[in-house]
Amino acid sequence: VQLVESGGGLVQPGGSLRLSCAASGIIFSIYTMGWYRQGPGKQRELVASITTGGRTNYADSVIGRFTISRDNAKNTVYLQMSSLKPEDTAGYYCNANINLVPPRNYWGQGTQVTVSS
């Protein structure tokens, strides 16, 4: 199983970035996909998730600024980030999970997002 993130980088406050996560080795369409982030000295936190049916969930801090989407034909999940703030600076990690027995939970290596002027 591989989850490969891309799209991170340095952006000024107020700017935008789109992260992508390409999955392989799983039946992508049956997994709930999520984006997590971990800032310096902080715990990893959920940013956004999207179910197989397209239902989305967001952290309060990103509502109205970030949008998660998925393309099952491309085995890819996206995170469109707008109005970025310095506090959004973190490593962003893609997650795939499914509630099987045992549960399956996979992580990407992460992509760094730095918001700074």
KEMILO-384083 format. One record per residue: residue in three letters; chain; x, y, z of N, C-alpha, C, O, CB in turn. Coordinates in steps of 0.1 Angstrom, whole numbers, plus 5000, padded with zeros to 4 digits. Glycine has a CB too. Layout:
! KEMILO-384083
ala;A;X;Y;Z;X;Y;Z;X;Y;Z;X;Y;Z;X;Y;Z
...
***
This chain:
! KEMILO-384083
val;A;5009;4988;5000;5000;5000;5000;5009;5012;5000;5018;5013;5008;4990;5000;5012
gln;A;5006;5022;4991;5013;5034;4991;5003;5046;4990;4994;5046;4982;5023;5035;4979
leu;A;5006;5056;4998;4999;5069;4998;5010;5079;4996;5018;5081;5004;4990;5072;5011
val;A;5009;5086;4984;5019;5096;4981;5014;5110;4980;5006;5113;4971;5026;5092;4968
glu;A;5018;5118;4989;5013;5132;4989;5021;5141;4981;5033;5138;4979;5012;5137;5004
ser;A;5015;5151;4975;5023;5161;4968;5015;5175;4969;5004;5175;4973;5024;5157;4953
gly;A;5022;5185;4965;5016;5198;4965;5019;5208;4976;5015;5219;4976;5001;5197;4965
gly;A;5027;5203;4986;5031;5212;4996;5041;5222;4992;5046;5222;4981;5036;5204;5008
gly;A;5044;5232;5001;5054;5242;4998;5053;5254;5006;5046;5254;5017;5053;5246;4983
leu;A;5059;5264;5002;5059;5277;5009;5049;5287;5003;5050;5288;4991;5073;5283;5010
val;A;5041;5292;5011;5030;5301;5005;5029;5313;5015;5031;5312;5027;5017;5294;5003
gln;A;5025;5324;5010;5023;5336;5018;5009;5335;5025;5000;5329;5020;5024;5349;5010
pro;A;5008;5342;5036;4995;5343;5043;4984;5348;5033;4987;5357;5025;4995;5352;5055
gly;A;4973;5341;5033;4962;5345;5024;4963;5337;5011;4953;5338;5003;4963;5359;5021
gly;A;4973;5330;5009;4975;5322;4996;4968;5309;4996;4960;5306;5006;4989;5320;4994
ser;A;4970;5302;4986;4963;5289;4984;4973;5278;4979;4983;5281;4973;4952;5290;4973
leu;A;4969;5266;4983;4976;5254;4978;4966;5243;4976;4956;5243;4983;4988;5250;4988
arg;A;4970;5234;4968;4962;5221;4966;4971;5210;4968;4980;5207;4961;4955;5221;4953
leu;A;4967;5202;4978;4975;5189;4981;4968;5178;4974;4955;5178;4973;4975;5187;4996
ser;A;4976;5168;4970;4971;5156;4963;4976;5144;4971;4988;5145;4976;4974;5156;4948
cys;A;4969;5133;4971;4974;5121;4977;4969;5110;4967;4957;5107;4965;4968;5118;4991
ala;A;4979;5103;4961;4976;5093;4952;4978;5079;4959;4989;5077;4965;4986;5093;4939
ala;A;4968;5071;4958;4968;5058;4965;4970;5047;4956;4965;5047;4944;4955;5056;4973
ser;A;4978;5037;4960;4979;5024;4953;4979;5013;4962;4983;5014;4974;4992;5025;4944
gly;A;4975;5001;4957;4976;4989;4966;4963;4987;4974;4963;4977;4982;4987;4990;4975
ile;A;4954;4996;4973;4941;4994;4980;4929;4996;4970;4931;5002;4959;4940;5004;4992
ile;A;4918;4991;4974;4906;4995;4966;4901;5008;4971;4893;5009;4980;4894;4983;4967
phe;A;4906;5018;4964;4905;5032;4969;4890;5036;4972;4887;5042;4982;4910;5042;4959
ser;A;4881;5032;4964;4867;5036;4965;4860;5032;4978;4850;5038;4982;4859;5032;4953
ile;A;4865;5022;4985;4859;5017;4997;4865;5022;5010;4861;5019;5020;4859;5002;4997
tyr;A;4875;5031;5008;4882;5036;5020;4877;5050;5023;4874;5058;5014;4897;5036;5018
thr;A;4875;5053;5036;4874;5067;5040;4888;5073;5039;4898;5068;5044;4868;5068;5054
met;A;4889;5085;5033;4902;5092;5031;4902;5105;5040;4892;5111;5042;4904;5096;5017
gly;A;4914;5107;5045;4915;5119;5054;4928;5126;5052;4938;5120;5047;4913;5115;5068
trp;A;4928;5139;5056;4940;5146;5057;4942;5150;5072;4933;5155;5078;4940;5159;5048
tyr;A;4954;5148;5077;4958;5152;5090;4970;5161;5089;4977;5162;5079;4961;5139;5099
arg;A;4972;5168;5100;4984;5176;5100;4991;5176;5114;4984;5174;5124;4981;5191;5097
gln;A;5004;5179;5114;5011;5179;5127;5021;5191;5126;5030;5191;5118;5018;5166;5129
gly;A;5018;5200;5134;5027;5212;5135;5038;5209;5145;5038;5200;5153;5020;5225;5139
pro;A;5048;5218;5145;5060;5216;5155;5055;5216;5169;5048;5225;5174;5070;5228;5153
gly;A;5059;5205;5176;5055;5204;5190;5040;5201;5193;5036;5202;5204;5059;5216;5197
lys;A;5033;5198;5182;5019;5195;5184;5015;5181;5181;5023;5174;5174;5011;5205;5175
gln;A;5004;5177;5185;4999;5163;5182;4993;5164;5168;4988;5174;5163;4989;5158;5192
arg;A;4993;5152;5161;4986;5151;5148;4971;5153;5150;4965;5147;5159;4990;5137;5142
glu;A;4965;5161;5141;4951;5163;5142;4944;5161;5129;4950;5163;5118;4949;5178;5147
leu;A;4932;5158;5129;4924;5156;5117;4921;5170;5111;4916;5179;5119;4911;5149;5120
val;A;4923;5172;5098;4920;5184;5091;4907;5182;5084;4898;5190;5086;4931;5188;5081
ala;A;4905;5171;5077;4893;5169;5069;4893;5154;5065;4903;5148;5064;4893;5178;5056
ser;A;4881;5149;5063;4879;5135;5059;4867;5135;5049;4858;5143;5049;4877;5126;5071
ile;A;4867;5124;5041;4856;5122;5031;4853;5107;5031;4863;5099;5029;4860;5128;5017
thr;A;4841;5104;5032;4837;5090;5032;4835;5085;5018;4837;5092;5008;4824;5088;5040
thr;A;4832;5072;5017;4830;5066;5004;4818;5072;4997;4818;5073;4985;4828;5051;5005
gly;A;4809;5077;5005;4797;5083;4999;4798;5098;4997;4789;5104;4992;4785;5080;5008
gly;A;4810;5103;5000;4813;5117;4997;4809;5127;5009;4810;5139;5007;4805;5122;4986
arg;A;4806;5121;5020;4803;5129;5032;4816;5135;5037;4825;5127;5039;4795;5122;5043
thr;A;4816;5148;5040;4828;5154;5045;4828;5159;5059;4817;5161;5064;4832;5166;5036
asn;A;4839;5160;5065;4840;5164;5079;4853;5173;5080;4863;5169;5074;4840;5153;5089
tyr;A;4852;5184;5087;4863;5193;5088;4866;5197;5102;4857;5198;5111;4860;5206;5079
ala;A;4878;5200;5105;4882;5206;5118;4876;5221;5118;4875;5227;5107;4897;5207;5120
asp;A;4872;5225;5129;4866;5238;5130;4875;5249;5125;4870;5259;5119;4862;5241;5145
ser;A;4888;5248;5127;4897;5258;5123;4899;5260;5108;4904;5270;5103;4911;5255;5129
val;A;4894;5250;5100;4895;5251;5085;4882;5253;5078;4882;5254;5066;4903;5239;5080
ile;A;4871;5252;5085;4858;5253;5078;4857;5266;5071;4860;5277;5076;4846;5252;5089
gly;A;4853;5265;5058;4852;5277;5050;4864;5281;5042;4864;5289;5033;4848;5289;5058
arg;A;4875;5274;5046;4888;5277;5039;4894;5265;5032;4900;5267;5021;4899;5282;5049
phe;A;4891;5253;5037;4897;5241;5031;4885;5233;5025;4874;5233;5030;4905;5233;5041
thr;A;4888;5225;5014;4878;5216;5008;4885;5203;5005;4895;5203;4997;4872;5223;4996
ile;A;4879;5192;5010;4884;5179;5006;4876;5173;4995;4863;5175;4995;4885;5170;5019
ser;A;4882;5166;4986;4874;5159;4975;4882;5147;4971;4894;5145;4975;4872;5169;4963
arg;A;4875;5138;4964;4881;5126;4960;4877;5123;4945;4867;5126;4941;4878;5114;4969
asp;A;4887;5116;4938;4884;5112;4925;4887;5097;4925;4899;5093;4924;4893;5119;4914
asn;A;4877;5089;4926;4879;5074;4927;4884;5069;4914;4891;5058;4914;4865;5067;4930
ala;A;4882;5075;4902;4888;5070;4890;4903;5072;4890;4910;5064;4883;4881;5077;4878
lys;A;4908;5081;4897;4922;5084;4897;4929;5079;4910;4941;5081;4913;4925;5099;4896
asn;A;4921;5073;4919;4926;5069;4932;4933;5080;4940;4944;5078;4945;4936;5057;4930
thr;A;4927;5092;4939;4933;5104;4945;4924;5112;4953;4912;5113;4950;4939;5112;4933
val;A;4929;5117;4964;4922;5126;4973;4929;5139;4973;4941;5140;4973;4920;5120;4987
tyr;A;4921;5150;4974;4927;5163;4973;4923;5171;4985;4913;5169;4992;4922;5170;4960
leu;A;4931;5181;4988;4928;5191;4998;4931;5205;4993;4943;5209;4991;4936;5188;5012
gln;A;4920;5212;4989;4922;5226;4985;4922;5235;4997;4913;5235;5004;4911;5229;4975
met;A;4933;5242;4998;4935;5251;5010;4935;5266;5005;4943;5269;4996;4947;5247;5018
ser;A;4927;5274;5010;4926;5288;5007;4927;5296;5020;4926;5291;5031;4914;5291;4999
ser;A;4930;5309;5018;4931;5319;5029;4940;5313;5040;4937;5313;5052;4917;5322;5035
leu;A;4952;5308;5036;4961;5301;5045;4966;5311;5055;4969;5323;5052;4972;5295;5037
lys;A;4968;5306;5067;4973;5313;5078;4986;5307;5083;4989;5295;5081;4963;5314;5090
pro;A;4994;5315;5090;5007;5309;5096;5004;5297;5104;5012;5288;5105;5014;5320;5103
glu;A;4993;5297;5111;4990;5286;5120;4986;5273;5113;4985;5262;5119;4979;5289;5130
asp;A;4985;5274;5099;4983;5262;5091;4996;5255;5088;4996;5244;5082;4975;5266;5078
thr;A;5007;5261;5092;5020;5255;5089;5021;5242;5096;5019;5241;5108;5031;5265;5093
ala;A;5024;5231;5089;5025;5218;5094;5029;5208;5084;5029;5211;5072;5011;5214;5101
gly;A;5032;5196;5088;5033;5185;5079;5019;5179;5077;5012;5177;5086;5043;5174;5084
tyr;A;5015;5177;5064;5002;5173;5061;5003;5158;5056;5011;5155;5048;4995;5182;5050
tyr;A;4994;5150;5062;4995;5135;5060;4982;5130;5055;4971;5133;5060;4999;5128;5073
cys;A;4983;5122;5045;4971;5115;5039;4969;5102;5047;4978;5095;5051;4973;5112;5024
asn;A;4956;5099;5049;4952;5087;5056;4941;5080;5049;4932;5086;5043;4948;5090;5071
ala;A;4942;5066;5049;4932;5058;5043;4928;5048;5054;4936;5041;5060;4936;5051;5030
asn;A;4915;5047;5056;4910;5038;5067;4897;5031;5063;4889;5037;5056;4909;5044;5080
ile;A;4895;5019;5068;4883;5011;5066;4881;5003;5078;4890;4997;5083;4884;5003;5052
asn;A;4868;5002;5082;4865;4995;5094;4863;4980;5091;4851;4975;5091;4853;5001;5101
leu;A;4874;4973;5088;4873;4958;5087;4878;4952;5099;4881;4958;5109;4882;4954;5074
val;A;4878;4938;5099;4884;4931;5110;4896;4923;5105;4895;4914;5098;4873;4921;5117
pro;A;4908;4927;5110;4911;4939;5117;4910;4952;5109;4910;4951;5097;4925;4939;5123
pro;A;4909;4964;5115;4908;4976;5108;4920;4978;5099;4931;4974;5103;4905;4988;5117
arg;A;4919;4985;5088;4930;4989;5080;4932;5004;5081;4922;5011;5079;4928;4984;5065
asn;A;4944;5008;5083;4947;5022;5085;4961;5025;5079;4971;5019;5084;4946;5026;5100
tyr;A;4961;5033;5069;4974;5035;5062;4977;5050;5062;4968;5059;5061;4973;5030;5048
trp;A;4990;5053;5062;4995;5067;5062;5005;5070;5051;5012;5061;5047;5001;5071;5075
gly;A;5004;5082;5046;5015;5086;5037;5026;5092;5044;5026;5093;5057;5010;5097;5027
gln;A;5037;5096;5037;5049;5101;5043;5048;5116;5047;5056;5121;5055;5061;5099;5034
gly;A;5038;5123;5041;5036;5136;5045;5042;5146;5035;5051;5143;5028;5041;5139;5058
thr;A;5036;5158;5035;5041;5169;5027;5041;5182;5035;5031;5184;5042;5033;5171;5013
gln;A;5051;5190;5035;5052;5201;5043;5045;5213;5037;5047;5216;5025;5067;5204;5046
val;A;5037;5220;5045;5031;5233;5041;5036;5243;5051;5035;5242;5063;5015;5232;5042
thr;A;5042;5254;5045;5047;5265;5054;5041;5278;5049;5042;5281;5037;5063;5266;5053
val;A;5034;5284;5058;5027;5297;5055;5035;5308;5062;5035;5309;5074;5012;5297;5060
ser;A;5041;5316;5054;5050;5327;5060;5052;5338;5049;5052;5335;5037;5063;5321;5064
ser;A;5054;5350;5054;5057;5361;5045;5072;5363;5045;5077;5372;5038;5050;5374;5050
***
